[in-house]
Amino acid sequence: MVKILFFGDLVETLGMASDEIVLPPDVTDVERLLFVLSRRGEMWKKMLLGNPKLNITVNRQFAEKSAPLRDGDEVALVGFAVA
C-alpha cells in the first residue's frame, strides 16, 4: 500500500487531502502512479498529467516522475491549477 498526500490546489480540486492505494503490479514508478490516478476523472487528469506546477516527493525527498515506488512508500503531490 502507498500513502498519497495532496497539497496546494490539489486538495480542493480533487476533493481529498490524502489517499491510500494498493499498488497494481504494473505501477513501479511515480509516472505510472500519476497515470493510474488520472483515470479517476478529467480534473485528476488535468491536475496530475502534464502539469508544470506539480511537485513530487517520495518519502519526504523531492523526486522526479521516474522515481521508483515500493509498497509502504509515502508520495506527496503539491500542485497548483494551470491557467
GIWO-V392166 format. One record per residue. SS is DSSP state (2 for helix, 1 for strand, 0 for the rest). PHI is phi in degrees with one decimal (* if undefined). OMEGA is omega in whole degrees, 0 to 359 (999 if undefined). Layout:
BEGIN
ss->SS phi->PHI omega->OMEGA
ss->SS phi->PHI omega->OMEGA
END
This chain:
BEGIN
ss->0 phi->* omega->179
ss->1 phi->-118.1 omega->175
ss->1 phi->-93.9 omega->180
ss->1 phi->-118.5 omega->177
ss->1 phi->-109.8 omega->180
ss->1 phi->-113.6 omega->180
ss->1 phi->-135.9 omega->179
ss->1 phi->70.6 omega->181
ss->2 phi->-66.5 omega->181
ss->2 phi->-61.1 omega->183
ss->2 phi->-59.1 omega->182
ss->2 phi->-71.3 omega->184
ss->2 phi->-66.8 omega->183
ss->2 phi->-91.6 omega->176
ss->0 phi->79.4 omega->178
ss->0 phi->-157.6 omega->179
ss->0 phi->-100.7 omega->179
ss->1 phi->-158.0 omega->179
ss->1 phi->-158.1 omega->173
ss->1 phi->-130.7 omega->179
ss->1 phi->-135.0 omega->171
ss->0 phi->-81.1 omega->181
ss->0 phi->-69.1 omega->172
ss->0 phi->-62.8 omega->183
ss->0 phi->-55.8 omega->182
ss->0 phi->-85.6 omega->179
ss->0 phi->-96.7 omega->183
ss->0 phi->-117.6 omega->179
ss->1 phi->-148.6 omega->183
ss->2 phi->-61.9 omega->181
ss->2 phi->-57.0 omega->180
ss->2 phi->-67.5 omega->177
ss->2 phi->-61.4 omega->179
ss->2 phi->-60.7 omega->178
ss->2 phi->-62.8 omega->179
ss->2 phi->-61.5 omega->179
ss->2 phi->-64.6 omega->182
ss->2 phi->-64.6 omega->179
ss->0 phi->-75.8 omega->179
ss->0 phi->-74.4 omega->179
ss->0 phi->158.8 omega->184
ss->2 phi->-61.8 omega->180
ss->2 phi->-67.3 omega->176
ss->2 phi->-60.4 omega->180
ss->2 phi->-61.1 omega->182
ss->2 phi->-62.3 omega->185
ss->2 phi->-79.8 omega->187
ss->2 phi->-105.6 omega->182
ss->0 phi->-105.0 omega->177
ss->0 phi->72.3 omega->180
ss->0 phi->-88.7 omega->181
ss->0 phi->-69.5 omega->181
ss->0 phi->-102.8 omega->179
ss->1 phi->-103.8 omega->175
ss->1 phi->-112.7 omega->187
ss->1 phi->-129.2 omega->167
ss->1 phi->-127.6 omega->172
ss->1 phi->-123.7 omega->183
ss->0 phi->52.7 omega->175
ss->0 phi->66.8 omega->175
ss->1 phi->-119.7 omega->178
ss->1 phi->-54.1 omega->185
ss->0 phi->-141.3 omega->173
ss->0 phi->-91.6 omega->178
ss->0 phi->-63.6 omega->180
ss->0 phi->-82.7 omega->182
ss->0 phi->-62.4 omega->180
ss->1 phi->-70.6 omega->177
ss->0 phi->-122.3 omega->176
ss->0 phi->-134.4 omega->176
ss->0 phi->-54.8 omega->180
ss->0 phi->95.4 omega->180
ss->0 phi->-69.8 omega->173
ss->1 phi->-115.0 omega->180
ss->1 phi->-112.6 omega->175
ss->1 phi->-111.4 omega->179
ss->1 phi->-119.3 omega->179
ss->1 phi->-113.3 omega->184
ss->1 phi->-137.9 omega->178
ss->0 phi->-127.1 omega->183
ss->0 phi->-59.5 omega->177
ss->0 phi->-98.1 omega->182
ss->0 phi->-69.6 omega->999
END
